[in-house]
Amino acid sequence: MPFPILLLIINLVATLFLVGLIWTIQVVHYPLFDGVGKRRFIVYQRRHQFLITFIVGPPMLSEAISSLLLVFYLPAEIPKSAALFGLFLVIAIWISTAAIQVPCHRSLANGYRSDVHRWLVRSNWIRTAAWTARGALVIWMIVKVLTMNHL
């Protein structure tokens, strides 16, 4: 299998996994934080932070590395601007995660605060939108490669 195709497949799998995960977190998981109860919230939040890392870390790293490599090893059917836009979305997701969501989680690890919780849920729409756009983009890229190779 050509390396650019392998990269695109890795990128597709990681991204689509993360799209499903972010929508679950955005619509189900984060909104339920306020139902845990203040007495149990610190333990809950710290366990969440620890456990979610094992689920989100490997695919985020795979997505980031494959997105960067796709800029340099792109299937011929895909315009470079698509790969650059995909990388831009990954960078936006990582910046949002580091600058907004991680600080919210750190604050919540010290105790539930409704204002921080509301900001976490609202600001997470940045990542939800960016990952959804990435999902559409990588699906478009794979369809383009498949249709161009079968015409």
C-alpha positions as CSV (number, residue, x, y, z in Angstrom):
1,M,0.0,0.0,0.0
2,P,1.4,3.4,-0.9
3,F,2.5,5.4,2.2
4,P,0.2,8.4,1.4
5,I,-2.8,6.1,1.3
6,L,-1.8,4.5,4.6
7,L,-1.5,7.9,6.2
8,L,-4.9,8.9,4.9
9,I,-6.5,5.8,6.3
10,I,-4.8,6.3,9.7
11,N,-6.0,9.9,9.7
12,L,-9.5,8.8,8.7
13,V,-9.8,6.2,11.5
14,A,-8.3,8.5,14.2
15,T,-10.5,11.4,13.2
16,L,-13.7,9.6,12.9
17,F,-13.1,7.9,16.3
18,L,-12.6,11.4,17.7
19,V,-15.7,12.8,16.0
20,G,-17.8,10.2,17.7
21,L,-16.1,10.7,21.0
22,I,-16.4,14.5,21.0
23,W,-20.1,14.4,20.2
24,T,-20.6,11.9,23.1
25,I,-18.7,14.1,25.4
26,Q,-20.4,17.3,24.3
27,V,-24.0,16.0,24.3
28,V,-23.9,13.4,27.1
29,H,-20.8,13.4,29.3
30,Y,-20.1,17.1,30.0
31,P,-23.7,18.1,30.6
32,L,-24.0,15.3,33.2
33,F,-21.2,16.7,35.3
34,D,-23.7,18.9,37.2
35,G,-25.6,15.8,38.3
36,V,-22.7,14.1,40.2
37,G,-23.1,16.1,43.3
38,K,-20.7,18.4,45.1
39,R,-19.6,15.9,47.7
40,R,-18.5,13.3,45.2
41,F,-17.5,15.6,42.3
42,I,-13.7,16.0,43.1
43,V,-13.1,12.2,43.0
44,Y,-15.3,11.9,39.9
45,Q,-13.5,14.7,38.1
46,R,-10.0,13.4,38.9
47,R,-11.0,9.9,37.8
48,H,-12.4,11.4,34.6
49,Q,-9.2,13.3,33.8
50,F,-7.1,10.2,34.4
51,L,-9.2,7.7,32.5
52,I,-10.1,9.9,29.5
53,T,-6.4,10.3,28.7
54,F,-6.2,6.7,27.8
55,I,-9.1,7.0,25.4
56,V,-8.4,10.3,23.8
57,G,-4.5,10.4,23.9
58,P,-3.5,7.8,21.3
59,P,-6.1,8.8,18.6
60,M,-5.3,12.5,19.1
61,L,-1.6,11.8,18.7
62,S,-2.2,9.6,15.7
63,E,-4.4,12.2,14.1
64,A,-1.9,15.0,14.7
65,I,1.1,13.0,13.3
66,S,-0.8,11.7,10.3
67,S,-2.2,15.2,9.6
68,L,1.3,16.7,9.6
69,L,2.7,14.0,7.5
70,L,-0.1,14.3,5.0
71,V,1.0,17.8,4.2
72,F,4.3,16.3,2.9
73,Y,3.1,12.8,1.7
74,L,-0.3,13.6,0.2
75,P,-2.1,11.3,-2.3
76,A,-2.0,12.9,-5.7
77,E,-5.7,13.3,-5.9
78,I,-5.9,15.6,-2.9
79,P,-5.1,19.3,-3.1
80,K,-2.4,20.4,-0.7
81,S,-4.9,23.1,0.6
82,A,-7.1,20.3,2.0
83,A,-4.2,18.8,3.9
84,L,-3.2,22.2,5.2
85,F,-6.8,23.0,6.3
86,G,-6.9,19.6,8.0
87,L,-3.7,20.4,9.9
88,F,-5.0,23.9,10.8
89,L,-8.1,22.2,12.4
90,V,-5.9,19.9,14.4
91,I,-3.9,22.8,15.6
92,A,-7.1,24.6,16.6
93,I,-8.3,21.6,18.5
94,W,-5.0,21.2,20.4
95,I,-4.9,25.0,21.2
96,S,-8.5,24.9,22.5
97,T,-7.8,21.8,24.5
98,A,-4.6,23.2,26.1
99,A,-5.9,26.8,26.6
100,I,-9.5,26.2,27.5
101,Q,-10.6,22.7,28.3
102,V,-7.6,21.5,30.3
103,P,-7.7,24.6,32.6
104,C,-11.4,24.0,33.1
105,H,-10.8,20.4,34.1
106,R,-8.0,21.4,36.5
107,S,-10.3,24.0,38.1
108,L,-13.1,21.4,38.4
109,A,-10.7,18.9,40.0
110,N,-10.7,21.3,43.0
111,G,-14.4,21.2,43.3
112,Y,-17.5,21.7,41.2
113,R,-18.2,25.3,40.1
114,S,-21.2,25.9,37.9
115,D,-19.6,28.8,36.0
116,V,-16.6,26.7,35.1
117,H,-18.8,23.8,34.1
118,R,-20.9,26.1,31.9
119,W,-17.7,27.5,30.2
120,L,-16.4,23.9,29.7
121,V,-19.6,22.9,27.9
122,R,-19.9,26.1,25.8
123,S,-16.2,26.3,24.9
124,N,-16.1,22.6,23.9
125,W,-18.3,23.5,20.9
126,I,-15.0,24.7,19.4
127,R,-13.5,21.2,19.4
128,T,-16.9,19.6,18.5
129,A,-17.2,21.9,15.4
130,A,-13.5,21.5,14.4
131,W,-13.6,17.7,14.7
132,T,-16.8,17.5,12.8
133,A,-15.3,19.6,10.0
134,R,-12.2,17.3,10.1
135,G,-14.5,14.3,9.8
136,A,-16.2,15.7,6.7
137,L,-12.8,16.6,5.3
138,V,-11.2,13.2,5.7
139,I,-14.3,11.5,4.3
140,W,-14.1,13.8,1.3
141,M,-10.4,13.0,0.8
142,I,-10.9,9.3,1.0
143,V,-13.9,9.4,-1.4
144,K,-11.8,11.5,-3.8
145,V,-9.0,9.0,-3.7
146,L,-11.3,6.1,-4.2
147,T,-13.3,7.6,-7.0
148,M,-10.3,8.9,-8.9
149,N,-8.7,5.5,-8.8
150,H,-11.8,3.8,-10.1
151,L,-12.8,6.0,-13.0
